[in-house]
Amino acid sequence: MATIWRVLTRKKVLDEGSVEETRLSRVLNTYDLTALGVGSTLGVGVYVLAGHVAKDTAGPSVVLSFLIAAVASLFAGLCYAEFGARVPKAGSAYIYSYVCVGEFVAFVIGWNLILEYVIGSASVARGLSLYLDTLMNDTMQNAFIEIAPIDIPYFSKYFDFFACSISILLAVALAMGIKESSFVNNIVTVLNILVILFVVIAGSTKADIANWEVDPTKVINGTHVGKGGFFPFGVEGMIKGAATCFYGFIGFDCIATTGEEVNNPKRAIPISIMLSLLIIFLSYFGISTVVTLMLPYYEQNPDAPIPYAFEAVNWNTAKWIVSIGAIFGLCASLFGAMFPLPRVIYAMAEDSLVFRFLGHVHPRFQTPLVGTVLAGLLTGLMAALFELKQLVNMMSIGTLLAYTIVAASVLLLRYSEDKTIPAHESVETSDLLTYEDSDGIIGQIFNCGRRSQPTKLSEKIATVDLLVYCVMCICIGLCAIYLKEPISNGEVWAISLTSLAVFLAVVVIMSLVTQPTSRKELSFKVPAVPLIPALSILTNIYLMLMLDLHTWIRFAVWMAVGLPIYYFSHKPYTEAQNRAESISGDKKNGVSNGISRYYDNSAYQDTEKAPGYPSENSNNITSFSVYGFYGLPNSIRGLRNYDRLE
């Protein structure tokens, strides 16, 4: 059991040299990343979401719902920005959790991100097909029903050749060169932004402030208008709308998957994440303001609010301009949805958490060829075989889970002990607390000794605080969702239970505030730690708990599919490690735990040799290959080209 636990919790250790190394081509810049984040997020949702939330959920206060959602998304964005500065590698939340939490959690995150990106890409491809088909009076649908009908429950009525083809063609374009594909995406995203600007400017000329001051007594009976005014469904409706609007900001995290294809990623990734979130918020805020001022909230068309609003004010030309803008938005969204998928597959294959052949990089194009082609095939089949509504309902918890882990990882690293032991020193360390440590535990909970630098004890206390806080967030979320009625009725037990969870959450946050933090210099750091990551964790856990039971069942089924892949792709490394168990070696920082766990990984190589290391021409080293793992020696003196997993 101890060996299994060690395997599941070991962490990837990356030094400054290995962080900069990559087999991919560094051709992207800050502008490319910003366009990628904006394009992947501002799909057709920007033309639909505002009217949908305004009609029955928030009314005109939808503009504040978007503001609240933007702040919540900013919390997650700040956490991703810090990790972009710390670990600029392909894989996004997968690699972040591998560095901070452990291997198995990293696999769970990466595996579910794969599902999320496949379904997300397929839903956009199917949506693009349906949108174009609507403009062509269902010409494609009628032809496909005649050519390839499908008469199977839970599947589409026909095989959508267009959605399948566009997915595969985009995958081929991505595989043949990221710079060229990114250039096209930049153009399409700019055109989408120009259409949004047109909607805001043109729509503002038809704005009427009276639509924010609706008197329910003057509205025709039977219309659902709530209390009227700016908050027709109360503040609760505005907050409920914010939970829906939050999903409109999901997509910026694709920027974090570009770490190995960006020039100066430690600067470009944080800046592009912040810029993209700002542009996304301004777009949603402007659209929601104009739409609710052009037309009363209760008259909104939830499926096509902007074209309907322009049609209602007799401006048909604007209606067609918006339709073209939606096509641009869908194209950019499809690119942004498909782009990160092969990068996550590539990163997991490099670490042998999925089959290593999936991480093959084309020598000429310097792109993850196999992962990209596989992503296109999976996306194309899903888009062709399922209806858009079914694909949307399949959306998993992958992104929210990734947001939670990234925020928690920021806290783990910020409160971790700085390890600065020189390479030539040899120091024995232990994870066990000594008697002297245990004497100071109570005092260290609130740092009564006013330590300024993290220690092993303060790091462990911060970790326990974080675990307790996450549990309390789950309790708070469950109380908010399932005890709403007893709390509103003033039942003492419900109020007491909720208050206890909130009190304990506040206490552990106060404990975290007092703990010493790492002084490591970074190009970007999350401000107001631990408050911002803590709020991000609370928001994401609450939204995960709001997902229906079927989503959690799909999560369990997908994990059941993934675990055998994890075992069989990882088995060669485990066997190789067992052969190396008896070989003692020096870690780069001079700290040894008595077990060396090295394997060759071309994405993360460390060429620095340990003291007494044989030369490259030495005959003391023999090597063999097991599914891409090399360098396991007969000599106990050293290894070349290894990674270290703690």
C-alpha positions in Angstrom: 0.0 0.0 0.0 2.9 2.4 0.8 4.3 1.8 -2.7 0.9 2.4 -4.3 0.4 5.6 -2.3 3.9 6.8 -3.3 3.2 6.2 -6.9 -0.1 8.0 -6.8 1.2 11.1 -4.9 4.6 11.6 -6.5 5.1 15.0 -8.0 7.0 16.2 -11.0 10.0 18.4 -10.2 10.9 20.9 -12.8 14.1 23.1 -12.6 14.7 26.3 -14.5 16.5 24.5 -17.3 13.8 21.8 -17.9 11.0 24.4 -17.9 12.4 26.2 -20.9 13.0 23.0 -23.0 10.5 21.9 -25.6 10.2 19.9 -28.7 7.4 22.2 -30.0 7.9 25.4 -32.0 7.9 28.7 -30.1 6.1 30.9 -32.7 3.2 32.5 -30.7 3.1 35.9 -29.1 0.9 37.8 -26.6 -1.5 39.0 -29.4 -1.9 35.4 -30.7 -2.7 34.2 -27.1 -5.2 37.0 -26.5 -7.0 36.2 -29.7 -7.0 32.5 -28.8 -8.6 33.2 -25.4 -11.1 35.7 -26.7 -12.0 33.5 -29.7 -12.5 30.3 -27.7 -14.8 32.1 -25.2 -16.8 34.5 -27.4 -18.5 32.0 -29.6 -22.2 32.0 -30.3 -22.8 32.4 -26.6 -22.1 36.2 -26.7 -25.1 36.4 -29.1 -27.4 34.3 -27.0 -26.5 34.3 -23.3 -27.5 37.8 -22.4 -31.1 37.5 -23.7 -31.4 34.0 -22.3 -30.5 35.1 -18.7 -32.4 38.4 -18.9 -35.8 36.9 -19.9 -36.6 34.7 -16.9 -33.7 34.9 -14.5 -32.2 38.3 -13.9 -34.0 40.9 -16.1 -32.0 44.1 -16.7 -29.8 43.2 -13.8 -28.1 40.7 -16.1 -25.5 43.4 -16.6 -24.5 43.0 -13.0 -24.7 39.2 -13.3 -22.0 39.5 -16.0 -20.0 41.7 -13.7 -20.1 39.2 -10.8 -19.3 36.4 -13.2 -16.4 38.4 -14.5 -15.0 38.9 -11.0 -15.3 35.2 -10.2 -13.6 34.3 -13.5 -10.9 36.8 -12.8 -10.1 34.9 -9.6 -9.5 31.8 -11.6 -7.7 33.7 -14.3 -5.2 35.2 -11.8 -4.4 31.7 -10.5 -3.8 30.5 -14.1 -1.7 33.5 -14.7 0.6 32.8 -11.8 1.1 29.2 -12.9 1.8 30.4 -16.4 4.6 32.4 -14.9 5.8 29.5 -12.7 5.4 26.5 -15.1 5.2 27.6 -18.7 4.7 24.0 -20.1 2.0 22.4 -22.3 -0.8 20.8 -20.4 -2.4 23.7 -18.4 -4.1 22.5 -15.2 -2.8 18.9 -15.8 0.9 19.9 -15.4 0.1 22.4 -12.6 -1.6 19.7 -10.5 1.3 17.2 -11.3 3.8 19.7 -9.9 1.8 20.6 -6.8 -0.6 17.8 -5.8 0.5 14.5 -7.3 0.4 12.1 -10.2 -3.1 10.5 -9.8 -4.8 13.9 -9.3 -3.0 15.1 -12.4 -4.3 12.2 -14.3 -7.9 12.8 -13.2 -7.6 16.4 -14.2 -6.0 15.7 -17.5 -8.3 12.8 -18.4 -11.4 14.9 -17.7 -10.0 17.9 -19.6 -9.7 15.6 -22.6 -13.4 14.7 -22.4 -14.3 18.4 -21.8 -12.4 19.6 -24.8 -13.7 16.8 -27.1 -17.3 17.5 -26.2 -16.8 21.3 -26.3 -15.2 21.1 -29.8 -17.9 18.7 -31.0 -20.7 21.0 -29.7 -19.2 24.0 -31.5 -18.8 22.0 -34.7 -22.4 20.8 -34.6 -23.6 24.3 -33.7 -21.8 25.8 -36.7 -23.3 23.1 -38.9 -26.8 23.8 -37.6 -26.4 27.6 -37.9 -25.2 27.5 -41.5 -28.0 25.0 -42.3 -30.6 27.3 -40.9 -29.4 30.1 -43.1 -29.7 27.7 -46.1 -33.2 26.5 -45.2 -32.1 23.1 -43.8 -30.6 22.0 -47.1 -27.8 20.0 -45.5 -30.0 18.4 -43.0 -32.4 17.1 -45.7 -29.5 15.8 -47.8 -27.8 14.1 -44.9 -31.1 12.4 -43.7 -31.4 11.0 -47.2 -27.8 9.9 -47.5 -26.9 8.6 -44.0 -30.0 8.3 -41.7 -29.4 7.1 -38.1 -32.3 5.3 -36.4 -30.7 4.7 -33.0 -32.0 6.1 -29.6 -30.0 8.9 -28.1 -28.1 9.5 -31.4 -28.7 12.2 -34.1 -31.2 11.5 -36.8 -28.4 11.7 -39.4 -24.7 11.6 -39.8 -23.5 15.2 -40.0 -20.8 15.1 -42.7 -20.2 18.8 -42.5 -19.5 18.9 -38.7 -17.3 15.8 -39.1 -15.4 17.3 -42.1 -14.8 20.7 -40.6 -13.4 19.1 -37.4 -11.0 16.9 -39.3 -9.9 19.7 -41.6 -9.2 22.0 -38.7 -7.2 19.3 -37.0 -5.1 18.8 -40.2 -4.5 22.6 -40.3 -3.4 22.6 -36.7 -1.1 19.7 -37.3 0.6 21.3 -40.3 1.5 24.5 -38.5 0.4 26.5 -35.5 1.6 29.9 -36.7 -0.5 29.7 -39.9 -3.6 28.4 -38.1 -3.2 31.1 -35.4 -3.0 33.8 -38.1 -6.4 32.7 -39.5 -7.8 32.6 -36.0 -6.6 36.1 -35.3 -8.5 37.4 -38.4 -11.7 35.6 -37.5 -11.6 36.8 -33.9 -11.0 40.4 -34.9 -14.0 40.2 -37.3 -16.1 38.8 -34.5 -15.1 41.7 -32.2 -15.9 44.2 -34.9 -19.4 42.7 -35.2 -19.9 42.9 -31.4 -18.8 46.6 -31.6 -21.3 47.2 -34.3 -24.1 45.6 -32.2 -23.2 47.8 -29.2 -22.9 51.0 -31.2 -25.9 50.5 -33.5 -28.0 49.1 -30.7 -27.3 52.0 -28.4 -29.0 54.3 -31.0 -32.3 52.4 -30.4 -31.9 52.2 -26.6 -34.7 53.3 -24.3 -34.1 53.6 -20.5 -37.8 52.9 -19.9 -37.0 49.3 -20.6 -35.0 49.2 -17.3 -38.0 50.7 -15.4 -40.8 48.4 -16.4 -44.0 48.8 -14.4 -45.6 45.3 -14.0 -49.1 46.7 -13.6 -48.9 48.1 -17.2 -47.9 44.8 -18.8 -50.4 42.5 -20.4 -51.6 39.8 -18.0 -50.0 36.4 -18.3 -46.5 37.8 -19.1 -43.8 36.7 -16.7 -42.4 40.1 -15.5 -41.7 39.5 -11.9 -41.6 42.7 -9.8 -40.5 44.9 -12.7 -37.8 47.6 -12.5 -34.1 46.8 -12.7 -34.3 43.8 -10.4 -37.6 42.1 -11.5 -36.6 38.8 -10.0 -34.8 40.3 -7.0 -31.1 40.2 -6.0 -31.4 36.4 -5.9 -32.3 36.3 -9.6 -29.2 38.5 -10.3 -27.0 36.0 -8.4 -28.6 33.0 -10.0 -28.0 34.7 -13.4 -24.3 35.2 -12.4 -23.9 31.4 -12.0 -25.1 30.9 -15.5 -23.1 33.8 -16.9 -19.9 32.3 -15.3 -20.0 29.6 -18.0 -19.8 32.3 -20.6 -16.3 33.0 -19.5 -15.0 29.5 -19.6 -12.4 29.0 -22.4 -9.6 31.4 -21.4 -7.8 28.5 -19.8 -6.8 27.3 -23.3 -4.1 30.0 -23.2 -2.3 28.0 -20.4 -1.9 25.0 -22.8 0.5 27.1 -25.0 3.4 27.3 -22.6 5.8 25.4 -25.0 4.8 27.3 -28.1 5.1 30.9 -26.9 8.0 33.3 -27.0 8.6 34.5 -23.4 5.7 32.5 -21.9 6.3 33.7 -18.3 5.3 37.2 -19.5 3.0 36.5 -22.4 0.6 34.0 -20.6 -0.3 36.2 -17.6 -0.8 39.3 -19.8 -2.9 37.5 -22.4 -5.1 35.9 -19.8 -5.9 39.3 -18.2 -6.4 41.0 -21.6 -8.7 38.3 -22.8 -10.8 38.3 -19.7 -11.1 42.1 -20.0 -12.2 42.0 -23.6 -14.7 39.1 -22.9 -16.2 41.1 -20.0 -16.6 44.3 -22.0 -18.2 42.3 -24.8 -20.8 40.6 -22.6 -21.4 43.8 -20.6 -22.0 45.9 -23.7 -24.2 43.3 -25.4 -26.3 42.7 -22.3 -26.7 46.5 -21.7 -27.8 47.2 -25.3 -30.1 44.2 -25.7 -32.1 45.0 -22.5 -32.3 48.7 -23.4 -33.5 48.0 -26.9 -36.3 45.6 -25.8 -38.0 44.9 -22.5 -36.5 41.8 -20.8 -39.8 39.9 -20.9 -40.0 40.2 -24.7 -36.5 38.8 -25.2 -36.1 35.8 -27.6 -33.9 33.4 -25.5 -32.6 31.6 -28.7 -31.6 34.6 -30.8 -32.0 37.8 -28.7 -29.9 40.1 -30.8 -31.4 39.4 -34.3 -34.8 39.4 -32.7 -34.2 42.8 -31.1 -33.0 44.4 -34.3 -36.0 42.9 -36.1 -38.3 44.4 -33.5 -36.9 47.9 -34.2 -37.2 47.2 -38.0 -33.5 47.1 -38.7 -33.2 43.9 -40.9 -29.7 44.8 -42.3 -28.3 44.7 -38.8 -29.9 41.4 -38.3 -27.9 39.8 -41.2 -24.7 41.5 -40.0 -25.2 39.8 -36.6 -25.8 36.5 -38.3 -22.5 36.7 -40.1 -20.8 37.7 -36.9 -22.1 34.6 -35.2 -20.4 32.5 -37.9 -17.1 34.2 -37.3 -17.6 33.7 -33.6 -18.3 30.0 -34.0 -15.2 29.5 -36.2 -13.0 31.2 -33.7 -14.6 29.2 -30.9 -14.0 25.9 -32.7 -10.3 26.7 -33.2 -10.0 27.7 -29.5 -11.9 24.5 -28.4 -9.7 22.2 -30.5 -6.4 23.9 -29.9 -5.8 22.8 -26.3 -6.9 19.2 -26.7 -3.8 17.8 -28.4 -1.6 19.8 -26.0 -3.1 18.0 -23.0 -2.8 14.7 -24.7 0.8 15.5 -25.6 1.7 16.5 -22.0 0.1 13.4 -20.6 1.9 11.1 -23.1 5.2 12.7 -22.3 4.7 11.7 -18.7 3.4 8.2 -19.7 0.0 8.7 -18.1 -1.5 7.9 -21.5 0.2 5.9 -24.3 3.5 7.6 -25.3 2.9 7.3 -29.0 0.2 9.9 -28.6 2.9 12.5 -27.8 4.7 12.1 -31.1 5.9 15.5 -32.5 6.3 15.9 -36.2 9.9 16.8 -36.9 9.1 19.4 -39.6 5.9 21.0 -38.3 6.9 20.7 -34.6 3.4 20.0 -33.6 1.9 17.1 -31.6 0.8 15.3 -34.8 -0.7 12.1 -33.4 -2.6 13.9 -30.6 -3.9 16.5 -33.0 -5.2 14.0 -35.6 -6.8 11.9 -32.9 -8.4 15.0 -31.4 -9.9 15.8 -34.9 -11.2 12.3 -35.4 -12.8 12.1 -31.9 -14.3 15.5 -32.3 -15.6 14.8 -35.8 -17.3 11.5 -34.8 -18.9 13.1 -31.7 -20.2 16.1 -33.7 -21.5 13.8 -36.5 -23.3 11.3 -34.3 -24.9 13.4 -31.6 -27.4 16.3 -31.5 -26.2 19.7 -30.2 -28.5 19.5 -27.1 -27.1 16.0 -26.2 -23.5 17.3 -26.5 -24.2 20.3 -24.3 -25.8 18.0 -21.7 -22.7 15.8 -21.7 -20.5 18.6 -20.6 -18.5 17.2 -17.7 -17.1 18.8 -14.6 -13.5 18.9 -16.0 -13.1 22.6 -16.3 -14.5 23.4 -12.9 -12.4 20.7 -11.3 -9.4 22.1 -13.0 -10.1 25.6 -11.8 -10.4 24.3 -8.3 -7.1 22.4 -8.4 -5.2 25.3 -9.9 -6.4 27.7 -7.2 -5.5 25.1 -4.5 -2.1 24.6 -6.1 -1.4 28.3 -5.9 -1.9 28.2 -2.2 0.2 25.0 -1.8 3.1 26.5 -3.6 2.8 29.9 -1.9 3.0 28.4 1.5 5.6 25.7 0.7 9.1 25.7 2.2 11.7 27.2 -0.1 14.2 24.5 -0.9 17.6 26.2 -1.6 20.0 23.5 -0.6 23.2 23.6 -2.8 23.8 20.7 -5.1 27.1 19.6 -3.5 25.6 19.2 0.0 24.0 16.0 1.2 21.3 16.4 3.8 19.0 13.8 5.3 15.4 15.0 5.6 12.3 13.5 7.0 8.6 14.3 6.5 8.0 13.3 10.2 7.5 16.0 12.8 9.9 16.0 15.7 9.0 16.4 19.3 10.2 20.0 19.2 8.0 20.6 16.1 4.9 19.2 17.9 5.5 21.5 20.8 5.1 24.5 18.5 2.1 23.2 16.5 -0.5 25.1 18.5 1.5 28.3 18.3 2.2 27.9 14.6 -1.5 27.5 13.7 -1.7 31.3 13.9 2.1 31.9 13.6 2.5 33.3 17.1 6.2 33.2 16.7 5.9 35.6 13.7 8.1 33.4 11.4 8.8 35.2 8.2 9.9 32.2 6.1 8.0 29.0 5.5 9.2 25.9 7.4 8.2 22.2 7.1 5.8 22.7 10.0 4.1 25.9 8.6 3.9 24.1 5.2 2.0 21.2 6.8 -0.3 23.5 8.7 -1.1 25.4 5.5 -1.9 22.1 3.7 -4.2 21.0 6.5 -5.9 24.4 6.5 -6.5 24.0 2.8 -8.0 20.6 3.1 -10.3 21.7 5.9 -11.3 24.8 3.9 -12.2 22.6 0.8 -14.4 20.4 3.0 -16.1 23.5 4.5 -16.7 24.8 1.0 -18.5 21.6 0.1 -20.6 21.9 3.3 -21.4 25.6 2.5 -22.4 24.7 -1.0 -24.6 21.8 0.0 -26.3 24.0 2.6 -26.8 26.8 0.1 -28.4 24.4 -2.4 -30.3 21.9 -0.3 -31.1 23.9 2.9 -32.3 27.1 1.2 -35.9 26.6 2.3 -35.2 25.6 6.0 -32.8 28.6 6.3 -35.4 31.0 4.8 -38.0 29.6 7.2 -35.7 30.4 10.1 -35.1 26.8 11.2 -32.4 26.8 13.9 -30.7 23.6 12.9 -30.2 24.6 9.3 -28.9 28.1 10.2 -26.6 26.6 12.9 -25.1 24.0 10.5 -24.5 26.6 7.8 -23.1 29.1 10.3 -20.7 26.5 11.7 -19.4 25.7 8.2 -18.9 29.4 7.4 -17.2 30.0 10.8 -14.7 27.1 10.3 -13.9 28.3 6.8 -13.2 31.8 8.1 -11.0 30.4 10.9 -8.8 28.3 8.6 -8.5 31.3 6.2 -7.3 33.4 9.1 -4.8 30.7 10.0 -3.5 30.8 6.3 -3.3 34.6 6.4 -0.8 34.4 9.4 1.4 31.7 7.8 4.7 32.8 6.2 4.8 32.7 2.4 7.4 31.8 -0.2 9.6 34.6 -1.3 10.4 33.2 -4.7 10.5 35.9 -7.3 8.0 35.5 -10.1 7.0 37.6 -13.2 3.4 37.5 -11.9 1.9 36.7 -8.6 -1.8 36.4 -7.5 -2.5 39.4 -5.2 -4.4 39.1 -1.9 -3.4 35.5 -1.2 -5.1 33.5 0.3 -8.4 35.4 -0.3 -8.5 35.3 -4.1 -7.7 31.6 -4.5 -10.0 30.8 -1.6 -12.9 32.6 -3.3 -12.1 30.9 -6.5 -12.3 27.5 -4.8 -15.6 28.3 -3.1 -17.1 29.5 -6.4 -16.0 26.4 -8.4 -17.1 23.9 -5.7 -20.5 25.5 -5.5 -21.0 25.3 -9.3 -19.8 21.7 -9.3 -22.4 20.8 -6.6 -25.1 22.5 -8.7 -24.5 20.0 -11.6 -27.1 17.3 -12.0 -26.6 13.6 -11.0 -26.2 12.5 -14.6 -23.1 14.7 -14.9 -21.5 12.9 -12.0 -22.4 9.5 -13.4 -20.8 10.5 -16.7 -17.7 11.5 -14.7 -17.6 8.1 -13.0 -18.0 6.3 -16.3 -15.3 8.3 -18.0 -12.9 7.6 -15.1 -13.7 3.9 -15.4 -12.6 4.1 -19.0 -9.5 6.0 -18.1 -8.1 4.0 -15.2 -7.2 1.0 -17.3 -5.4 3.3 -19.8 -3.5 4.9 -16.9 -2.5 1.5 -15.6 -1.4 -0.1 -18.9 0.4 3.0 -20.2 2.1 3.5 -16.9 3.0 -0.1 -16.3 6.3 -0.1 -18.3 7.6 2.8 -16.2 6.5 1.1 -12.9 8.4 -2.0 -13.9 11.4 0.0 -14.8 11.2 1.9 -11.5 11.0 -1.4 -9.5 14.3 -2.4 -11.1 15.8 0.9 -10.0 14.4 0.7 -6.4 17.7 -0.6 -5.0 19.8 2.0 -6.8 20.6 5.0 -4.6 21.3 8.3 -6.3 21.8 12.0 -5.6 19.1 14.5 -6.3 20.1 17.7 -7.9 19.4 19.7 -4.7 21.4 17.2 -2.6 18.4 15.8 -0.8 18.0 12.0 -0.9 15.0 10.0 0.4 16.8 6.7 -0.3 14.9 5.9 -3.5 15.8 7.1 -7.0 12.9 7.3 -9.4 14.3 8.4 -12.8 13.0 7.9 -16.3 13.8 9.4 -19.7 11.4 12.0 -20.8 12.4 14.1 -23.8 10.1 16.9 -22.9 11.7 17.5 -19.4 15.3 16.6 -19.6 17.9 17.4 -17.0 21.5 17.1 -18.3 23.3 18.2 -15.2 25.4 15.3 -13.9 25.6 14.3 -10.2 29.0 14.2 -8.5 31.1 11.2 -9.6 29.0 10.9 -12.8 30.6 8.9 -15.6 31.3 10.6 -18.9 29.1 10.1 -22.0 31.7 7.7 -23.4 31.8 5.6 -20.3 31.2 1.9 -20.7 29.8 1.6 -17.2 26.3 2.5 -18.3 24.1 0.2 -20.3 20.6 1.0 -21.3 17.5 -0.6 -22.5 14.2 0.6 -23.9 10.7 -0.1 -22.6 8.0 1.8 -24.4 10.3 4.9 -24.7 12.0 4.7 -21.3 15.7 4.7 -21.5 18.8 5.0 -19.4 18.3 2.5 -16.6 21.9 1.6 -15.7 23.8 -1.4 -14.4 26.1 1.1 -12.8 25.0 2.8 -9.6 27.0 5.9 -10.2 24.5 7.9 -12.2 22.0 8.3 -15.0 21.9 10.7 -17.9 18.8 12.5 -19.2 16.4 11.9 -16.3 13.4 13.5 -14.7 12.8 13.4 -11.0 9.5 12.6 -9.5 9.0 13.3 -5.8 
